[in-house]
Structures are given as C-alpha cells and as structure tokens.
Amino acid sequence: MNYYERALELKEETIADRRYIHTNAEVGLHMPKAKAYVLKKLTEYGLDPKECGEGVTATLGKGGKVILLRADMDALPMPEDSGLPFACPTGTEGHCCGHDLHAAMLLTAARLLKENEDALEGTVKFMFQPGEENFTGANNMVENGILENPKPDIAMAYHVGPGKIPMGTYMYNDSGKAIMFSMDGFEIHIKGRGSHGAYPHMSIDPINIGVHVHLALQELIARECNPNDACVLTIGQFQAGSAPNIIPESAVLSGTIRTNSPDARNLLLKRMKEVSERTAEVYGGTAEVVMTGGVGPLISDAALTKEMVGYMNELPIPGLMGYPGITASASEDFAVVAEQIPSVFMYISAGFLDERGAVSAHNPKVLFNEDVLPIGSACLAHCATEWLKNNK
C-alpha cells in the first residue's frame, strides 16, 4: 500500500477528526469527549479499542514483534484566540499545542494499518493519551498496563511544530542525548514568625528567607552544574503576605527544574532540598520542599531513530527533509515510555511561511497547518510496517 497516497485520499476525514477534538478541547486526565470519539472511530475502522486508565488503546496485526504508536490529545487551560471557525468556544480551554493534530494523525494511521493488516508482519499497538500537559497521562496509562499484554518492543511518537518552518520538515535527535528536557515541579514552603511591620526584630521573616533561598538556588546553576549540561531552574511564583505592614508567618516559592541530563537532574533535586532547608535555618526559619510531579529527559534511542529516519525518507512526500541534532528545553511525558522501552520522538512541521507562522505554541493565536495531517499519518503507518518487516 502507498500510505501517503491513501492518507491524501483520507485527508478531509482526518481534518474533520482534528476539528472535532479542537472544538471540544479538554484538559488534564479526564477527557470523556475525546475518549468517546476515539473509541467510536477505531470501532468504525474495525478495531476493538479498549479504555486504558483515562486513555484508549487498541491493537492490530498478528503476533510477532510489537510497535507502540502514541498520540496525546489534551488541550491547555487557556483561551484560544485563533479566529478559526472551529475554535474552542469555552474561553478556558484551547488546543494551542497541537495535540488535536496528533490524535487525528494516529486515528488515520490506525485506519491505514487496518486496511493493510494482512500484510503486517507483527503487531501495532495504539496509545491515545490524555494529560500530557500536566505530566500525568503517560504514567496513568503505564500504571493501567499500556506497556503489557502485549508488551511493546519499541515506541514512536510525533509532535507537530508551528512557526515559519517549511512543510515536510521533520526534526530528530539520533545522538543518544536528550531531544527534550526533564521537568520537575516544586514548591518550597517556608515557615517563619509573623509580627507587626514596625517591629521586624520580633519576627522571623519568611519573605526575607525566600529571597535568600531564591538567590542561593541560582548558584546551583552557576557553580555546581556541569557547564556541558543544559540546566534551568526557574522560580515562577512567590506567594506571601496579606498587607504591607504585616510580616507574614509563611511564604511559598514555586518553580521548575529542567535539564538534558539525568545526572544533572539528580544533582539539582538533591541540592535544591539541601540549600532551601539550610538557608532557612540560617535565618531562623524552616523550609520544606514539596515535589509536584515531573518527568525525566526524553532520550530517543539512537540506532532506532536512524532506522526510522530511513523509513520516512522512503515515502514519496514532497519536501520531506530531516534535520538531526535538535534539542528543546520544553518537556514531554513520552519520556515515561522512553525510559522503559527503546523509543523515537520527532518534531514534524505544521507551520506556515507567511504571517500565519508568526507565533509559537502555547500562544492563544497559534495556527497549525493541516497539510501536515496526511504526512504524519503516512509516516506513522509506513514506519510501523517497515520496522515490523525488518525486525521479525
């Protein structure tokens, strides 16, 4: 089967899938509309889909090796200002990261593979995942057995990219280094002693402690992290006090740590706790570090990535061109899967070269080029078919 020609024939249906999920944007783990839609569509295609935790899975093929194809499908908790006629109307959810395209591409890939099932030399397993933006979805599906019965041998996923990137461009990292950074969210709860603002000597000022904790944490990046590693420690929230003349009892600093190195991640998590606690002690208070979730760096298997690039380049897709060595400081919970089985993660362009490509993902005005849909669907189906044929 020529997967790209067939994907072009199905383009309008893939667009309709994308637009339904886009209009009915849902955030977090619980996505009843998207789940019901995916279950319905897969059933129409002749598969036997099942719920897997808060996501959906299905398999096709006939024994042998197993490849897992994954798409996330959750939106962001933000308004959409795209001006599109199918924009989400709620004002509180928006598909401003492109996950609606991921789900639509994988639905069509499932149809392509089902139509070619007799020719498959192994098994394809599908993972339609919620909760990527809050880093809960992959863990939820892993805990509910997505990597068992049958156990995948490898996994593959795409992420679309907006902006002024030519259609047909795809980006990957076959070096064995991170394509996306780790992410660990944290809160530092500081306890002091409140007092009147006129009598600071009667207090243990948690705001003062918080300021010194913030400054001390920045020195971890400057003086303790290996300069060959990329590390980012950000305090995005500092909450304290209720009035200008009251020294409060407590303060909370919230932030994130991102790195491209497992060793740097472990160092920063350990030292952040030590520095916060001991800095608070110097000024007479206490600090407790509470982790709010996270994922490790996303590292694609080098040999497998090279193999998949070779399969993609076999497809007769105009302008298809790969760029290696890409690294992004954002994070992705596909890392949860990649930590357990050899995996490949790639960016694929969904951009425009004109003014429609002026803004990035996570912007309320972002636009994605739907011409990417048949490209992504065909590449997923073709890579799965060829990998199974060559890895029996």
Secondary structure, 3 states (H helix, E strand, C coil): CCHHHHHHHCHHHHHHHHHHHHHCCCCCCCCHHHHHHHHHHHHHCCCCCEEECCEEEEEEECCCCEEEEEEECCCECCCCCCCCCCCCCCCCCECCCCHHHHHHHHHHHHHHHHHCHHHCCCEEEEEEECCCCCCCHHHHHHHCCCCCCCCCCEEEEEEEECCCCCCCEEECCCCCCEEECCEEEEEEEEECECEECCCHHHCECHHHHHHHHHHHHHHHHHHCCCCCCCEEEEEEEEEECCCCCEECCEEEEEEEEEECCHHHHHHHHHHHHHHHHHHHHHCCCEEEEEEEEEECCEECCHHHHHHHHHHHCCCCCCCCEEECCCCECCCCCCHHHHCCCCEEEEEEECCCCCHHHCCCCCCCCCCCCCCHHHHHHHHHHHHHHHHHHHCC
